[in-house]
Amino acid sequence: SFFFSITLSAVIEKTNDVVSINNKKIEDCIKITSYGKTSFDPGPPLSNIKIEVTSVTWYSKNLGIVKYKREEKSDSETMGTILYEKTMIFDS
């Protein structure tokens, strides 16, 4: 397995964002975008792989994290781009 570290720089983009999840609107969310770069060398036959990570997190004052999106882009055809998204689950 491979381990590498990355430092993300975060910016508060909005303090009053609205998030819609399954037709439920969550108002006054804080939207934070984070970005960072790293690289690692997995060894032959692959060479050094550069990776860029962008994540966006929405926080609700009363609920905590309600939505999280992460994208990892690499310059390697083997790694490609990885997209990850999680949202809060609400009972019907």
C-alpha positions in Angstrom: 0.0 0.0 0.0 1.0 3.6 -0.6 1.0 6.4 1.9 1.6 10.1 1.3 0.8 13.3 3.1 -0.7 16.5 1.8 -1.3 19.9 3.2 -4.6 21.6 2.2 -5.1 25.3 2.2 -8.7 26.2 3.1 -10.9 29.2 2.3 -14.3 30.0 3.7 -16.2 30.8 0.5 -19.7 31.4 1.9 -21.4 31.7 5.3 -24.9 31.6 4.0 -24.9 28.9 1.4 -28.0 26.7 0.8 -27.5 23.0 0.3 -30.3 20.8 -1.3 -30.3 17.1 -0.3 -33.2 14.9 -1.5 -35.5 18.0 -1.9 -34.6 19.2 1.6 -33.0 22.7 1.8 -30.5 23.4 4.5 -29.9 27.1 4.8 -27.1 29.2 6.3 -24.4 26.6 5.6 -20.7 27.5 5.8 -19.0 26.4 2.5 -15.2 25.7 2.8 -13.0 24.9 -0.2 -9.6 23.3 0.3 -6.8 22.7 -2.2 -3.4 21.1 -2.1 -0.8 19.3 -4.2 1.4 16.3 -3.5 3.3 13.6 -5.3 4.6 10.1 -4.8 6.8 7.6 -6.5 5.2 4.2 -6.6 8.3 2.6 -8.2 8.8 0.8 -11.5 7.3 0.7 -13.9 5.6 4.0 -12.9 7.5 7.3 -12.3 6.6 10.1 -9.9 2.9 10.9 -9.9 1.6 14.4 -9.2 -1.7 14.7 -7.5 -4.0 17.8 -7.0 -6.7 17.6 -4.3 -9.8 19.8 -4.1 -12.4 19.4 -1.4 -15.6 21.3 -0.6 -17.3 20.9 2.7 -20.7 22.4 3.8 -21.3 22.8 7.5 -24.7 23.5 9.2 -24.7 25.2 12.6 -27.3 22.7 13.9 -26.4 19.5 11.9 -22.6 19.6 11.4 -21.2 18.4 8.1 -24.1 18.0 5.6 -22.2 17.6 2.4 -18.6 16.8 1.3 -17.1 16.6 -2.2 -13.5 15.6 -3.0 -11.7 15.4 -6.3 -8.2 13.9 -6.7 -6.6 14.5 -10.1 -3.3 13.0 -11.1 -1.1 13.2 -14.1 -1.0 9.4 -14.4 -3.3 7.4 -16.7 -3.1 4.7 -14.1 -4.5 6.8 -11.3 -6.7 9.2 -13.4 -9.3 11.3 -11.5 -11.1 10.1 -8.3 -14.4 11.7 -7.3 -15.9 11.2 -3.9 -19.2 12.7 -2.6 -21.1 12.2 0.7 -24.3 13.8 1.9 -26.2 13.6 5.1 -29.0 11.0 5.1 -32.5 12.3 6.1 -35.4 10.1 7.1 -38.4 10.3 4.8 
